[in-house]
């Protein structure tokens, strides 16, 4: 039994997102759990997810889950708000590993903040589900929530255009709309959006913005600990990055949050 458990503990933690956004989660988890092995899949071929249908997202997510299953992952982190919102409930019981969806995982902690009004920036697909609103108000029915979709923000990040006038104008438009609501906090409800924090901070103090990845990483660590799934093997660790398109672009774009040593491997699912 100990050998089987040890082997499982050595197995990697998997991550996936439509592109580099999930690296904001990966970076936080690896800080807290440096002794783990990791696999990351960026579905850059099908990016952006926020403009896809539910049927498409179900197909993409299932293929990625199956791929990560083949890599013997012991847990998979849905480092993507869109798939957490749209497909998690439909797919969560189909695989033999722990699954961590970002929205459902962090909602309770965010809802306990001493505030009354909170904004949400997210993709169109995430906003259409009202997943953040439902999950937050499940824990705190008195919260006032304003959800605003931000089409185009993901492509700005994936194309490395965070510091351009295009990015500033795109952010300014949505910030002007959001600030009419006078939010006390604003959730960056897409893992790509922390890449835009410098621009966002031109229109509101940086402390206004909530990066769910930080709390999400703590929740993942605590749950893996409770299930005795942490890796205690002191042998050399590995991390593997896979993408479905443009490996070099992924490596370059991700560098704002995490330096990837090798060009990711191209995998067509």
C-alpha atoms as an extended CHARMM CRD file, in Angstrom:
* protein
*
       269  EXT
         1         1  UNK       CA              0.0000000000        0.0000000000        0.0000000000  PROA      1               0.0000000000
         2         2  UNK       CA              2.8080000000        2.4200000000        0.8860000000  PROA      2               0.0000000000
         3         3  UNK       CA              4.5130000000        1.7990000000       -2.4730000000  PROA      3               0.0000000000
         4         4  UNK       CA              1.2740000000        2.4710000000       -4.3820000000  PROA      4               0.0000000000
         5         5  UNK       CA              0.5980000000        5.6580000000       -2.4020000000  PROA      5               0.0000000000
         6         6  UNK       CA              4.1900000000        6.8370000000       -2.8360000000  PROA      6               0.0000000000
         7         7  UNK       CA              3.9760000000        6.2960000000       -6.5740000000  PROA      7               0.0000000000
         8         8  UNK       CA              0.7290000000        8.2890000000       -6.7130000000  PROA      8               0.0000000000
         9         9  UNK       CA              2.2640000000       11.1080000000       -4.6760000000  PROA      9               0.0000000000
        10        10  UNK       CA              5.1340000000       11.2940000000       -7.1680000000  PROA      10              0.0000000000
        11        11  UNK       CA              2.6830000000       11.6980000000      -10.0420000000  PROA      11              0.0000000000
        12        12  UNK       CA              2.4120000000       15.2090000000      -11.4920000000  PROA      12              0.0000000000
        13        13  UNK       CA             -0.1750000000       17.8960000000      -10.9340000000  PROA      13              0.0000000000
        14        14  UNK       CA             -1.7200000000       18.9100000000      -14.2480000000  PROA      14              0.0000000000
        15        15  UNK       CA             -2.8050000000       22.4060000000      -15.3210000000  PROA      15              0.0000000000
        16        16  UNK       CA             -4.6720000000       23.5970000000      -18.3730000000  PROA      16              0.0000000000
        17        17  UNK       CA             -5.8980000000       26.8200000000      -19.9060000000  PROA      17              0.0000000000
        18        18  UNK       CA             -6.5370000000       28.2070000000      -23.3730000000  PROA      18              0.0000000000
        19        19  UNK       CA             -3.0660000000       29.7230000000      -23.3440000000  PROA      19              0.0000000000
        20        20  UNK       CA             -0.6240000000       31.5080000000      -21.0530000000  PROA      20              0.0000000000
        21        21  UNK       CA             -3.2540000000       32.7540000000      -18.5860000000  PROA      21              0.0000000000
        22        22  UNK       CA             -3.0660000000       29.6410000000      -16.4520000000  PROA      22              0.0000000000
        23        23  UNK       CA              0.6100000000       30.3370000000      -15.8240000000  PROA      23              0.0000000000
        24        24  UNK       CA             -0.5860000000       32.9340000000      -13.2900000000  PROA      24              0.0000000000
        25        25  UNK       CA             -2.0720000000       30.0290000000      -11.3110000000  PROA      25              0.0000000000
        26        26  UNK       CA              0.8230000000       27.6700000000      -11.9980000000  PROA      26              0.0000000000
        27        27  UNK       CA              3.3340000000       30.1900000000      -10.6780000000  PROA      27              0.0000000000
        28        28  UNK       CA              1.4210000000       30.5970000000       -7.4130000000  PROA      28              0.0000000000
        29        29  UNK       CA              0.9890000000       26.8500000000       -6.8610000000  PROA      29              0.0000000000
        30        30  UNK       CA              4.6380000000       26.1040000000       -7.5630000000  PROA      30              0.0000000000
        31        31  UNK       CA              5.6960000000       28.7370000000       -5.0080000000  PROA      31              0.0000000000
        32        32  UNK       CA              3.6770000000       26.9220000000       -2.3580000000  PROA      32              0.0000000000
        33        33  UNK       CA              4.4690000000       23.3870000000       -3.5350000000  PROA      33              0.0000000000
        34        34  UNK       CA              8.0290000000       23.3730000000       -4.9300000000  PROA      34              0.0000000000
        35        35  UNK       CA              8.4190000000       19.6500000000       -4.3130000000  PROA      35              0.0000000000
        36        36  UNK       CA              5.8360000000       18.5800000000       -6.8930000000  PROA      36              0.0000000000
        37        37  UNK       CA              6.1060000000       17.4430000000      -10.5030000000  PROA      37              0.0000000000
        38        38  UNK       CA              4.0500000000       19.4530000000      -12.9820000000  PROA      38              0.0000000000
        39        39  UNK       CA              2.4500000000       19.2510000000      -16.4290000000  PROA      39              0.0000000000
        40        40  UNK       CA              0.8660000000       22.2660000000      -18.1250000000  PROA      40              0.0000000000
        41        41  UNK       CA             -1.2330000000       22.2390000000      -21.2990000000  PROA      41              0.0000000000
        42        42  UNK       CA             -2.0200000000       25.4650000000      -23.1420000000  PROA      42              0.0000000000
        43        43  UNK       CA             -4.6810000000       25.0290000000      -25.8240000000  PROA      43              0.0000000000
        44        44  UNK       CA             -3.3450000000       27.8510000000      -27.9550000000  PROA      44              0.0000000000
        45        45  UNK       CA             -4.8860000000       26.4380000000      -31.1280000000  PROA      45              0.0000000000
        46        46  UNK       CA             -8.4040000000       26.9940000000      -29.7950000000  PROA      46              0.0000000000
        47        47  UNK       CA             -7.7440000000       30.2220000000      -27.8910000000  PROA      47              0.0000000000
        48        48  UNK       CA             -9.6930000000       32.3200000000      -26.8980000000  PROA      48              0.0000000000
        49        49  UNK       CA            -12.1210000000       30.0820000000      -25.0100000000  PROA      49              0.0000000000
        50        50  UNK       CA            -14.3340000000       33.0170000000      -24.0380000000  PROA      50              0.0000000000
        51        51  UNK       CA            -15.7830000000       33.1750000000      -27.5400000000  PROA      51              0.0000000000
        52        52  UNK       CA            -16.4940000000       29.4290000000      -27.9110000000  PROA      52              0.0000000000
        53        53  UNK       CA            -19.7850000000       27.5620000000      -27.5050000000  PROA      53              0.0000000000
        54        54  UNK       CA            -20.5280000000       25.1920000000      -24.6370000000  PROA      54              0.0000000000
        55        55  UNK       CA            -20.2810000000       22.2180000000      -27.0020000000  PROA      55              0.0000000000
        56        56  UNK       CA            -16.8560000000       23.3020000000      -28.1990000000  PROA      56              0.0000000000
        57        57  UNK       CA            -15.6150000000       23.8780000000      -24.6540000000  PROA      57              0.0000000000
        58        58  UNK       CA            -16.8590000000       20.4520000000      -23.5560000000  PROA      58              0.0000000000
        59        59  UNK       CA            -14.9850000000       18.8590000000      -26.4520000000  PROA      59              0.0000000000
        60        60  UNK       CA            -11.7530000000       20.7750000000      -25.7870000000  PROA      60              0.0000000000
        61        61  UNK       CA            -11.7970000000       20.1630000000      -22.0400000000  PROA      61              0.0000000000
        62        62  UNK       CA            -12.5500000000       16.4560000000      -22.3420000000  PROA      62              0.0000000000
        63        63  UNK       CA             -9.6510000000       15.9270000000      -24.7610000000  PROA      63              0.0000000000
        64        64  UNK       CA             -7.2860000000       17.8010000000      -22.4460000000  PROA      64              0.0000000000
        65        65  UNK       CA             -8.4740000000       15.8630000000      -19.3930000000  PROA      65              0.0000000000
        66        66  UNK       CA             -7.8980000000       12.6000000000      -21.2870000000  PROA      66              0.0000000000
        67        67  UNK       CA             -4.4260000000       13.7440000000      -22.3030000000  PROA      67              0.0000000000
        68        68  UNK       CA             -3.5530000000       14.6320000000      -18.7150000000  PROA      68              0.0000000000
        69        69  UNK       CA             -5.0100000000       11.3210000000      -17.5860000000  PROA      69              0.0000000000
        70        70  UNK       CA             -2.5580000000        9.5560000000      -19.9140000000  PROA      70              0.0000000000
        71        71  UNK       CA              0.2600000000       11.4630000000      -18.1580000000  PROA      71              0.0000000000
        72        72  UNK       CA             -0.8100000000        9.8630000000      -14.8540000000  PROA      72              0.0000000000
        73        73  UNK       CA             -1.6950000000       13.1370000000      -13.1620000000  PROA      73              0.0000000000
        74        74  UNK       CA             -2.8900000000       12.8180000000       -9.5680000000  PROA      74              0.0000000000
        75        75  UNK       CA             -4.7880000000       16.1200000000       -9.7810000000  PROA      75              0.0000000000
        76        76  UNK       CA             -5.7880000000       18.6010000000      -12.4700000000  PROA      76              0.0000000000
        77        77  UNK       CA             -6.1240000000       22.3360000000      -11.9420000000  PROA      77              0.0000000000
        78        78  UNK       CA             -8.6600000000       24.0670000000      -14.1830000000  PROA      78              0.0000000000
        79        79  UNK       CA             -6.5810000000       27.2360000000      -14.4340000000  PROA      79              0.0000000000
        80        80  UNK       CA             -9.2750000000       28.7030000000      -16.6520000000  PROA      80              0.0000000000
        81        81  UNK       CA            -12.3180000000       30.6020000000      -15.4420000000  PROA      81              0.0000000000
        82        82  UNK       CA            -14.2650000000       29.9300000000      -18.6430000000  PROA      82              0.0000000000
        83        83  UNK       CA            -14.0970000000       26.1500000000      -18.4420000000  PROA      83              0.0000000000
        84        84  UNK       CA            -14.6860000000       26.2630000000      -14.6830000000  PROA      84              0.0000000000
        85        85  UNK       CA            -17.8630000000       28.2280000000      -15.3580000000  PROA      85              0.0000000000
        86        86  UNK       CA            -19.1370000000       26.3450000000      -18.3920000000  PROA      86              0.0000000000
        87        87  UNK       CA            -18.0350000000       22.6900000000      -18.2580000000  PROA      87              0.0000000000
        88        88  UNK       CA            -16.8600000000       21.7560000000      -14.7520000000  PROA      88              0.0000000000
        89        89  UNK       CA            -20.2300000000       20.5430000000      -13.4700000000  PROA      89              0.0000000000
        90        90  UNK       CA            -20.7530000000       18.4200000000      -16.5750000000  PROA      90              0.0000000000
        91        91  UNK       CA            -17.3150000000       16.7640000000      -16.5930000000  PROA      91              0.0000000000
        92        92  UNK       CA            -16.2290000000       16.6340000000      -12.9560000000  PROA      92              0.0000000000
        93        93  UNK       CA            -17.1490000000       12.9830000000      -12.3420000000  PROA      93              0.0000000000
        94        94  UNK       CA            -15.6690000000       11.5430000000      -15.5440000000  PROA      94              0.0000000000
        95        95  UNK       CA            -12.0310000000       11.1280000000      -14.5000000000  PROA      95              0.0000000000
        96        96  UNK       CA             -9.9510000000        9.3240000000      -11.9310000000  PROA      96              0.0000000000
        97        97  UNK       CA             -8.1020000000       12.2850000000      -10.4010000000  PROA      97              0.0000000000
        98        98  UNK       CA             -8.7650000000       15.3070000000       -8.2200000000  PROA      98              0.0000000000
        99        99  UNK       CA            -10.1260000000       18.3180000000      -10.1390000000  PROA      99              0.0000000000
       100       100  UNK       CA             -9.8290000000       21.9110000000       -8.9260000000  PROA      100             0.0000000000
       101       101  UNK       CA            -12.0160000000       24.5360000000      -10.7000000000  PROA      101             0.0000000000
       102       102  UNK       CA            -10.9260000000       28.0900000000      -10.0110000000  PROA      102             0.0000000000
       103       103  UNK       CA            -14.2760000000       29.8790000000       -9.5970000000  PROA      103             0.0000000000
       104       104  UNK       CA            -15.9810000000       27.3340000000       -7.3700000000  PROA      104             0.0000000000
       105       105  UNK       CA            -12.8160000000       26.9960000000       -5.2730000000  PROA      105             0.0000000000
       106       106  UNK       CA            -12.2790000000       30.6730000000       -4.4310000000  PROA      106             0.0000000000
       107       107  UNK       CA            -15.8510000000       31.9980000000       -4.1990000000  PROA      107             0.0000000000
       108       108  UNK       CA            -16.3060000000       31.3540000000       -0.4710000000  PROA      108             0.0000000000
       109       109  UNK       CA            -13.1120000000       33.1660000000        0.5360000000  PROA      109             0.0000000000
       110       110  UNK       CA            -13.8960000000       36.1740000000       -1.6820000000  PROA      110             0.0000000000
       111       111  UNK       CA            -17.4910000000       36.3420000000       -0.4210000000  PROA      111             0.0000000000
       112       112  UNK       CA            -16.2170000000       36.7010000000        3.1530000000  PROA      112             0.0000000000
       113       113  UNK       CA            -14.3940000000       39.9740000000        2.4410000000  PROA      113             0.0000000000
       114       114  UNK       CA            -15.8350000000       42.9270000000        4.4260000000  PROA      114             0.0000000000
       115       115  UNK       CA            -17.3090000000       44.6270000000        1.3490000000  PROA      115             0.0000000000
       116       116  UNK       CA            -20.7560000000       45.1830000000       -0.1790000000  PROA      116             0.0000000000
       117       117  UNK       CA            -20.0370000000       45.8140000000       -3.8650000000  PROA      117             0.0000000000
       118       118  UNK       CA            -17.7590000000       43.7420000000       -6.0800000000  PROA      118             0.0000000000
       119       119  UNK       CA            -17.0830000000       43.8360000000       -9.8000000000  PROA      119             0.0000000000
       120       120  UNK       CA            -16.1130000000       40.9700000000      -12.0900000000  PROA      120             0.0000000000
       121       121  UNK       CA            -14.1320000000       41.2560000000      -15.3190000000  PROA      121             0.0000000000
       122       122  UNK       CA            -14.2660000000       37.9910000000      -17.2900000000  PROA      122             0.0000000000
       123       123  UNK       CA            -14.7150000000       36.4960000000      -20.7370000000  PROA      123             0.0000000000
       124       124  UNK       CA            -18.0830000000       36.6040000000      -22.4690000000  PROA      124             0.0000000000
       125       125  UNK       CA            -18.6130000000       32.8700000000      -21.9340000000  PROA      125             0.0000000000
       126       126  UNK       CA            -17.9150000000       33.1580000000      -18.1880000000  PROA      126             0.0000000000
       127       127  UNK       CA            -20.1840000000       36.1940000000      -17.7790000000  PROA      127             0.0000000000
       128       128  UNK       CA            -23.0170000000       34.4690000000      -19.6660000000  PROA      128             0.0000000000
       129       129  UNK       CA            -23.0770000000       31.6880000000      -17.0550000000  PROA      129             0.0000000000
       130       130  UNK       CA            -23.1460000000       34.2030000000      -14.1540000000  PROA      130             0.0000000000
       131       131  UNK       CA            -21.0120000000       31.6230000000      -12.3590000000  PROA      131             0.0000000000
       132       132  UNK       CA            -19.1520000000       34.1610000000      -10.2320000000  PROA      132             0.0000000000
       133       133  UNK       CA            -22.3930000000       35.8630000000       -9.2110000000  PROA      133             0.0000000000
       134       134  UNK       CA            -24.0980000000       32.5700000000       -8.3350000000  PROA      134             0.0000000000
       135       135  UNK       CA            -21.1390000000       31.1920000000       -6.4030000000  PROA      135             0.0000000000
       136       136  UNK       CA            -20.4560000000       34.4270000000       -4.4940000000  PROA      136             0.0000000000
       137       137  UNK       CA            -24.0920000000       35.0270000000       -3.5840000000  PROA      137             0.0000000000
       138       138  UNK       CA            -24.4690000000       31.3980000000       -2.5190000000  PROA      138             0.0000000000
       139       139  UNK       CA            -22.1470000000       32.2880000000        0.3580000000  PROA      139             0.0000000000
       140       140  UNK       CA            -23.1520000000       35.9540000000        0.7480000000  PROA      140             0.0000000000
       141       141  UNK       CA            -26.6130000000       36.8190000000       -0.6740000000  PROA      141             0.0000000000
       142       142  UNK       CA            -26.1640000000       40.4960000000        0.2440000000  PROA      142             0.0000000000
       143       143  UNK       CA            -23.2490000000       41.0950000000       -2.1210000000  PROA      143             0.0000000000
       144       144  UNK       CA            -23.9460000000       43.4660000000       -5.0010000000  PROA      144             0.0000000000
       145       145  UNK       CA            -22.1420000000       42.1550000000       -8.0890000000  PROA      145             0.0000000000
       146       146  UNK       CA            -21.5180000000       43.7800000000      -11.4550000000  PROA      146             0.0000000000
       147       147  UNK       CA            -20.2190000000       41.4500000000      -14.1910000000  PROA      147             0.0000000000
       148       148  UNK       CA            -18.6340000000       42.9120000000      -17.3220000000  PROA      148             0.0000000000
       149       149  UNK       CA            -17.3180000000       40.8780000000      -20.2900000000  PROA      149             0.0000000000
       150       150  UNK       CA            -13.9810000000       41.9320000000      -21.7660000000  PROA      150             0.0000000000
       151       151  UNK       CA            -13.7040000000       40.5690000000      -25.3220000000  PROA      151             0.0000000000
       152       152  UNK       CA            -10.2730000000       41.0440000000      -26.8140000000  PROA      152             0.0000000000
       153       153  UNK       CA             -8.2950000000       41.1270000000      -23.5640000000  PROA      153             0.0000000000
       154       154  UNK       CA             -7.1230000000       37.5100000000      -23.9090000000  PROA      154             0.0000000000
       155       155  UNK       CA             -5.7880000000       38.0970000000      -27.4230000000  PROA      155             0.0000000000
       156       156  UNK       CA             -3.9350000000       41.2080000000      -26.2390000000  PROA      156             0.0000000000
       157       157  UNK       CA             -2.1290000000       39.0940000000      -23.6390000000  PROA      157             0.0000000000
       158       158  UNK       CA             -1.4740000000       36.1320000000      -25.9270000000  PROA      158             0.0000000000
       159       159  UNK       CA              0.0150000000       38.4810000000      -28.5260000000  PROA      159             0.0000000000
       160       160  UNK       CA              2.2460000000       40.1900000000      -25.9630000000  PROA      160             0.0000000000
       161       161  UNK       CA              0.5650000000       43.5730000000      -26.4250000000  PROA      161             0.0000000000
       162       162  UNK       CA              0.0490000000       44.4530000000      -22.7390000000  PROA      162             0.0000000000
       163       163  UNK       CA              1.9640000000       47.7340000000      -23.0020000000  PROA      163             0.0000000000
       164       164  UNK       CA              0.3910000000       49.0220000000      -26.2360000000  PROA      164             0.0000000000
       165       165  UNK       CA             -2.1450000000       51.8020000000      -26.7860000000  PROA      165             0.0000000000
       166       166  UNK       CA             -4.5790000000       49.1170000000      -27.8950000000  PROA      166             0.0000000000
       167       167  UNK       CA             -4.3790000000       47.4990000000      -24.4770000000  PROA      167             0.0000000000
       168       168  UNK       CA             -4.7840000000       50.8260000000      -22.6800000000  PROA      168             0.0000000000
       169       169  UNK       CA             -7.8570000000       51.7730000000      -24.7010000000  PROA      169             0.0000000000
       170       170  UNK       CA             -9.4310000000       48.3340000000      -24.2260000000  PROA      170             0.0000000000
       171       171  UNK       CA             -8.8790000000       48.4860000000      -20.4690000000  PROA      171             0.0000000000
       172       172  UNK       CA             -9.9670000000       52.1260000000      -20.1890000000  PROA      172             0.0000000000
       173       173  UNK       CA            -13.3050000000       51.4090000000      -21.8790000000  PROA      173             0.0000000000
       174       174  UNK       CA            -14.1910000000       48.6090000000      -19.4640000000  PROA      174             0.0000000000
       175       175  UNK       CA            -12.8310000000       50.4080000000      -16.4050000000  PROA      175             0.0000000000
       176       176  UNK       CA            -14.9750000000       53.4750000000      -17.1790000000  PROA      176             0.0000000000
       177       177  UNK       CA            -18.0010000000       51.1890000000      -17.3530000000  PROA      177             0.0000000000
       178       178  UNK       CA            -17.0910000000       49.3660000000      -14.1440000000  PROA      178             0.0000000000
       179       179  UNK       CA            -16.2900000000       52.4700000000      -12.0870000000  PROA      179             0.0000000000
       180       180  UNK       CA            -19.8490000000       53.7510000000      -12.5680000000  PROA      180             0.0000000000
       181       181  UNK       CA            -20.8200000000       50.8740000000      -10.2620000000  PROA      181             0.0000000000
       182       182  UNK       CA            -18.3270000000       52.0830000000       -7.6020000000  PROA      182             0.0000000000
       183       183  UNK       CA            -16.9840000000       48.6320000000       -6.7190000000  PROA      183             0.0000000000
       184       184  UNK       CA            -14.8860000000       48.1590000000       -3.5840000000  PROA      184             0.0000000000
       185       185  UNK       CA            -13.0560000000       45.2580000000       -5.2370000000  PROA      185             0.0000000000
       186       186  UNK       CA            -12.8060000000       43.9240000000       -8.7960000000  PROA      186             0.0000000000
       187       187  UNK       CA            -12.1940000000       40.2480000000       -9.5170000000  PROA      187             0.0000000000
       188       188  UNK       CA             -9.8990000000       39.5100000000      -12.4490000000  PROA      188             0.0000000000
       189       189  UNK       CA            -12.1000000000       36.6100000000      -13.5500000000  PROA      189             0.0000000000
       190       190  UNK       CA             -9.8360000000       35.3030000000      -16.2840000000  PROA      190             0.0000000000
       191       191  UNK       CA             -6.3470000000       34.0200000000      -15.5880000000  PROA      191             0.0000000000
       192       192  UNK       CA             -5.0120000000       36.1210000000      -18.4760000000  PROA      192             0.0000000000
       193       193  UNK       CA             -6.0800000000       39.4080000000      -16.8770000000  PROA      193             0.0000000000
       194       194  UNK       CA             -3.3300000000       39.7070000000      -14.2110000000  PROA      194             0.0000000000
       195       195  UNK       CA             -0.9780000000       40.2890000000      -17.1660000000  PROA      195             0.0000000000
       196       196  UNK       CA             -2.8580000000       43.5960000000      -17.5960000000  PROA      196             0.0000000000
       197       197  UNK       CA             -2.5140000000       44.6970000000      -13.9750000000  PROA      197             0.0000000000
       198       198  UNK       CA             -0.0780000000       47.5080000000      -14.7570000000  PROA      198             0.0000000000
       199       199  UNK       CA             -2.5710000000       49.0290000000      -17.1980000000  PROA      199             0.0000000000
       200       200  UNK       CA             -5.5630000000       48.3990000000      -14.9280000000  PROA      200             0.0000000000
       201       201  UNK       CA             -3.7440000000       50.1580000000      -12.0960000000  PROA      201             0.0000000000
       202       202  UNK       CA             -3.6800000000       53.3670000000      -14.1130000000  PROA      202             0.0000000000
       203       203  UNK       CA             -7.4280000000       53.6500000000      -13.5540000000  PROA      203             0.0000000000
       204       204  UNK       CA             -7.8320000000       52.3040000000       -9.9940000000  PROA      204             0.0000000000
       205       205  UNK       CA             -5.4520000000       51.4340000000       -7.1300000000  PROA      205             0.0000000000
       206       206  UNK       CA             -3.7950000000       48.0480000000       -7.5590000000  PROA      206             0.0000000000
       207       207  UNK       CA             -5.2640000000       46.8860000000       -4.2370000000  PROA      207             0.0000000000
       208       208  UNK       CA             -8.7340000000       47.1440000000       -5.8360000000  PROA      208             0.0000000000
       209       209  UNK       CA             -8.0780000000       44.0940000000       -7.9950000000  PROA      209             0.0000000000
       210       210  UNK       CA             -8.3840000000       40.5150000000       -6.8280000000  PROA      210             0.0000000000
       211       211  UNK       CA             -6.2130000000       37.9220000000       -8.5300000000  PROA      211             0.0000000000
       212       212  UNK       CA             -8.0350000000       34.6740000000       -7.6080000000  PROA      212             0.0000000000
       213       213  UNK       CA             -4.9090000000       32.6500000000       -8.4120000000  PROA      213             0.0000000000
       214       214  UNK       CA             -3.2970000000       33.5800000000       -5.0930000000  PROA      214             0.0000000000
       215       215  UNK       CA             -6.1090000000       32.2110000000       -2.9080000000  PROA      215             0.0000000000
       216       216  UNK       CA             -6.6730000000       29.3260000000       -5.3340000000  PROA      216             0.0000000000
       217       217  UNK       CA             -3.1110000000       28.0790000000       -4.8220000000  PROA      217             0.0000000000
       218       218  UNK       CA             -3.5840000000       28.0380000000       -1.0390000000  PROA      218             0.0000000000
       219       219  UNK       CA             -6.8040000000       26.0420000000       -1.3950000000  PROA      219             0.0000000000
       220       220  UNK       CA             -5.1290000000       23.4780000000       -3.6730000000  PROA      220             0.0000000000
       221       221  UNK       CA             -2.2400000000       23.0180000000       -1.2500000000  PROA      221             0.0000000000
       222       222  UNK       CA             -4.5490000000       22.5800000000        1.7260000000  PROA      222             0.0000000000
       223       223  UNK       CA             -6.7190000000       20.0220000000       -0.0630000000  PROA      223             0.0000000000
       224       224  UNK       CA             -3.7940000000       17.9470000000       -1.3370000000  PROA      224             0.0000000000
       225       225  UNK       CA             -2.3910000000       17.9450000000        2.1970000000  PROA      225             0.0000000000
       226       226  UNK       CA             -5.7170000000       16.7720000000        3.6270000000  PROA      226             0.0000000000
       227       227  UNK       CA             -5.8120000000       13.9120000000        1.1290000000  PROA      227             0.0000000000
       228       228  UNK       CA             -2.1600000000       12.9380000000        1.8090000000  PROA      228             0.0000000000
       229       229  UNK       CA             -1.2900000000       13.5270000000       -1.8440000000  PROA      229             0.0000000000
       230       230  UNK       CA              1.7300000000       15.7900000000       -1.4550000000  PROA      230             0.0000000000
       231       231  UNK       CA              4.9960000000       14.5600000000       -2.9120000000  PROA      231             0.0000000000
       232       232  UNK       CA              7.5870000000       13.9030000000       -0.2110000000  PROA      232             0.0000000000
       233       233  UNK       CA             10.1650000000       12.3820000000       -2.5650000000  PROA      233             0.0000000000
       234       234  UNK       CA             13.3420000000       14.4850000000       -2.5950000000  PROA      234             0.0000000000
       235       235  UNK       CA             14.4850000000       13.3070000000       -6.0360000000  PROA      235             0.0000000000
       236       236  UNK       CA             14.9020000000       15.8110000000       -8.8440000000  PROA      236             0.0000000000
       237       237  UNK       CA             11.5960000000       17.3050000000       -9.9540000000  PROA      237             0.0000000000
       238       238  UNK       CA             10.2970000000       17.9440000000      -13.4520000000  PROA      238             0.0000000000
       239       239  UNK       CA              7.9030000000       20.2750000000      -15.2100000000  PROA      239             0.0000000000
       240       240  UNK       CA              6.6000000000       19.7770000000      -18.7500000000  PROA      240             0.0000000000
       241       241  UNK       CA              4.7980000000       22.3130000000      -20.9000000000  PROA      241             0.0000000000
       242       242  UNK       CA              2.6260000000       21.3540000000      -23.8710000000  PROA      242             0.0000000000
       243       243  UNK       CA              0.7200000000       23.5310000000      -26.3240000000  PROA      243             0.0000000000
       244       244  UNK       CA             -1.5140000000       22.9040000000      -29.3210000000  PROA      244             0.0000000000
       245       245  UNK       CA             -0.0210000000       25.7670000000      -31.3900000000  PROA      245             0.0000000000
       246       246  UNK       CA              2.8410000000       28.3050000000      -31.4350000000  PROA      246             0.0000000000
       247       247  UNK       CA              5.2210000000       26.9760000000      -28.7340000000  PROA      247             0.0000000000
       248       248  UNK       CA              7.6990000000       29.8570000000      -29.0040000000  PROA      248             0.0000000000
       249       249  UNK       CA              4.9750000000       32.4930000000      -28.7030000000  PROA      249             0.0000000000
       250       250  UNK       CA              3.6890000000       30.7490000000      -25.5850000000  PROA      250             0.0000000000
       251       251  UNK       CA              7.1560000000       30.6910000000      -24.0120000000  PROA      251             0.0000000000
       252       252  UNK       CA              7.7000000000       34.3920000000      -24.7080000000  PROA      252             0.0000000000
       253       253  UNK       CA              4.2560000000       35.5380000000      -23.5550000000  PROA      253             0.0000000000
       254       254  UNK       CA              4.3970000000       33.5160000000      -20.3310000000  PROA      254             0.0000000000
       255       255  UNK       CA              7.7070000000       35.0950000000      -19.2980000000  PROA      255             0.0000000000
       256       256  UNK       CA              6.0070000000       37.9920000000      -17.5080000000  PROA      256             0.0000000000
       257       257  UNK       CA              5.0000000000       35.5710000000      -14.7410000000  PROA      257             0.0000000000
       258       258  UNK       CA              7.2180000000       32.5360000000      -15.1730000000  PROA      258             0.0000000000
       259       259  UNK       CA             10.4170000000       31.7060000000      -17.0370000000  PROA      259             0.0000000000
       260       260  UNK       CA              9.9860000000       28.5040000000      -19.0370000000  PROA      260             0.0000000000
       261       261  UNK       CA             13.3780000000       26.9690000000      -19.6680000000  PROA      261             0.0000000000
       262       262  UNK       CA             12.4980000000       24.8140000000      -22.6810000000  PROA      262             0.0000000000
       263       263  UNK       CA             10.2280000000       25.5390000000      -25.6440000000  PROA      263             0.0000000000
       264       264  UNK       CA              6.9250000000       23.7110000000      -24.9420000000  PROA      264             0.0000000000
       265       265  UNK       CA              6.2000000000       20.5130000000      -26.8290000000  PROA      265             0.0000000000
       266       266  UNK       CA              3.6050000000       20.7480000000      -29.5910000000  PROA      266             0.0000000000
       267       267  UNK       CA              0.7330000000       18.2730000000      -29.1220000000  PROA      267             0.0000000000
       268       268  UNK       CA             -2.2960000000       17.9870000000      -31.3790000000  PROA      268             0.0000000000
       269       269  UNK       CA             -5.2840000000       16.5160000000      -29.5340000000  PROA      269             0.0000000000
